[in-house]
Amino acid sequence: MKITYNWLKDFVEIKLSPKALADKLTMAGLEVVALEERTGDFIFEIEITPNRPDWLSIFGVAREIAVITGAKLKNPYLSLGAQKPSVKRGQAKTKNQPAGGELKIEIESKKDCPFYTARIIRNIKVSPSPEWLIKRLELVGCRTVNNVVDITNYVLFELGEPLHAFDLDQLSPGKIIVRRARRGEKILTIDGVENSLSGDTLVITDQNQAVAVAGVMGGKDSEVGAGTKNILLEAAIFNPVMIRRSRQAIGCASESSYRFERGIDPEVVVRASLRAAQLLREICGAEEVSFKISGLNNPKT
């Protein structure tokens, strides 16, 4: 995993030089296998052990730096987490009604998907991302697409929660379903490959068809593009075993599947969705319409 010195400094006070910090991290178990200076920043390439999924984000590494150096941890988005609504198993809570009718979330198995959130955001202006966002993503090895997709990737690297944005107008209205694929079901994913699915694949569907391989890759038909005006922003927790099977079934790994297979911190899910919504308002001029959740109040995987 790649992280940058300047991005880390958003979250922790660092007085060490990049080289000294790399040595400290390696001694603490976060082995820095490469350190590169580029365009006014330093890129750390770190080997993350399978038992430490909490290190798979900028904030997670910053938190570790605070522990091993005694530095003060800064969390400019901590207040976002305070907005997390309280719900019980199987219930969903809506903050305002989405235009065009209420959205329902149906989860066939809470074991496969303990927690799912959907945020409806309208009046998106899709365009290239601002230069600062492009630079940060490129330094950690992420290709930029457009401002909406880039924001979801930015939050993934920053907080460790994979997000997915669907073009809302390309979904059949009314319901999002999380379920296992039916035998012979197919989906055209955003990489242009048509995949035949099986019961070992977890999918997100609207009322008509699969629109994403859950936690792995979105579908081409609901991909955010230049003409997108409204989105459904997904943030969820999926069973790591199901994500591994789904990834193997379609033969394609992603930054999202890499994290879901290792386990997601339940506390970061809603905070990441809120952080993305904040950036969508600031960068894309978006307007949030509703927020819906389904699953456990304190989901465990």
Salt bridges, closest charged atoms under 4 A:
ASP10 OD2 - ARG136 NH1 2.71
ASP23 OD2 - LYS19 NZ 3.02
GLU36 OE1 - ARG38 NH2 3.21
ASP54 OD2 - ARG52 NH2 2.67
GLU64 OE1 - ARG52 NH2 3.54
GLU102 OE2 - LYS292 NZ 2.67
GLU106 OE1 - LYS175 NZ 3.15
GLU108 OE2 - ARG182 NH2 2.99
ASP112 OD2 - ARG180 NE 2.84
GLU158 OE1 - ARG275 NE 2.94
GLU185 OE2 - ARG179 NH2 2.81
GLU223 OE1 - LYS220 NZ 3.30
GLU255 OE1 - ARG259 NH1 2.70
GLU261 OE2 - ARG247 NE 2.85
GLU288 OE2 - LYS95 NZ 3.66
GLU288 OE2 - ARG119 NH1 2.45
GLU288 OE1 - ARG281 NH1 3.61
